[in-house]
């Protein structure tokens, strides 16, 4: 048992640390201002996003909004903040506020929390943060199906998505929004079959304004699509991680012997997109809901996905996920199994969240085991060691289980000179599709098709399944080819589109327990990735690997035996991960 003195001392330190990092946003703060300017030709022509807005070098990641139309001010928290007619007026349970019940309760977002959050975006994103170029929105746009007194229906899920998509577009009219399907955006939750269904068609209708015309058939067939957020340069691929999720009983987990499995097929579709992007000299962010971890994904899906990340490391800028409500990052290593986060050697944590031990176990079992990365690594070390790792960033949520929070990322826009296609006013995104698309598909599927069928590979799921069956019937006994990775891209070395930093923005809902319809909320800057104690020069994979080792308390020298000594950064990182659900960590020596 922790001593009272050690706990008291730690909480004193944490209070001091929190007051130190909790600072208001100031435009004249040199760390808050962005000097990352897009080069402007003498003609005055500027690179813009898909909506024609000049670039700022920033984008927003938001996830897990979980709006709940049944949320009621004054309802008890043990009833999910729903109004039960049979509930006792004398109940001693905590009561939900107008905005939220505060952190630590299994209640979804009130309509007022959603509306006031979007109002804050309208007033502050442009004025106080300099605007954004695009939005990555990683799913769960309807409430949890956890209350038997108010069972969810398919129509409710679609209506919830329609409403929140309309509000997002109204809030950000000149910003492309790329949304990914969450496990609570389908009915029943977690379950999604491959191919076209009434669910994918209904979601396609609800998200009609978000999905490019040339991608609508793809979405209706599989719930995934791609958007060029900066024409001819940067795309966001919203892939469907439900096909890889262990909670989805309608799929078989990407078995190598069944190319018709929805997960296996999705991997092939992803590879086609990466090949096309590479040919067009474009880069892409990957966005999805369920993060690629041992407990969340089928192992065969994980392996196939990790192979893609390694092969196309020249194309992929990064990965963003939601689902877990915890701000953290995890590494995927080529040709290695996912890290085990089910075993914890040290004391249990007491955290008011669904994954109370997860991040601590990740620190022990992955962060502390990463290879040492010197400040000036050799090209060989970068290529053969660092280059085998890829980074998945998991964002915190708006749902008030903890403090609602999101991130504003900055990225490198230097070197974005106009190409001839940019200066041609007649060229639009949908017209820039490669003419030799069919030959790329032929190479992938080892099958010949007629010119009449060339567009079916992007729009017809059944056609692709048919072709994969033909391939299966050939029964050729090929050895598995050694994967030839691309050159190190913006995720690894500084170049155009390299992610530079992020700002963690949050709302302390404990300060708004007496809020009314007239109350304006004030999201605040919690910390910047360039601030103490992180001091990250950029968000590249090698910088994250160095940070992970510091968080794990590993000695920063390859010559010395690994000896862990947990420091202030470890506790700060845990508090930022479980923001608002404070763990009882105790004395550092007991951690």
Secondary structure, 3 states (H helix, E strand, C coil): CCCHHHHHHHHHHHHHHHHHHCCCCCCCCCCCCCCCCCCCCCCCCCCECCCCCECCCEEEEECCCCECCCECCCCEHHHCCECCCCCCCCCCCCECCCCCCCCCCCCCECHHHHHHHHHHHHHHHHHHHCCCCEEEECCCCCCCCCCHHHCCCHHHHHHHHHHHHHHHHHHCCCCEEEECCCCCCCCCCCCCCCCCCHHHHHHHHHCCCCCCHHHHHHHHHHCCEEEEEECCCEEEEECCHHHCECCCCCCCCCCCCCCCCHHHHHHHHHHHHHHHHHHCCCEEEEECCCCCCCCCECHHHHHHHHHHHHHCCCCEEEEEECCCCCCEEEEEECCCCCCCCCCCCCCCCCCCCCCCCHHHHHHHHCHHHCCCCCCCCCHHHHHHCHHHEEEEEECCCCCCCCCCEEEEEEECCCCCCCCHHHHCCCCCHHHHCCCCHHHHHHHHHCCCCCHHHCCHHHHCHHHHHHHHHHHHHHCCCCCCCCCCCCCCCCCCCCCCCCEEEEEEEECCHHHHCCCCCCCCCCCEEEEECCCCCCCCCCCCHHHHHHHHHHHHCECCCCCCCCCECCCHHHHHHHHHHCCCCCCCCCCHHHC
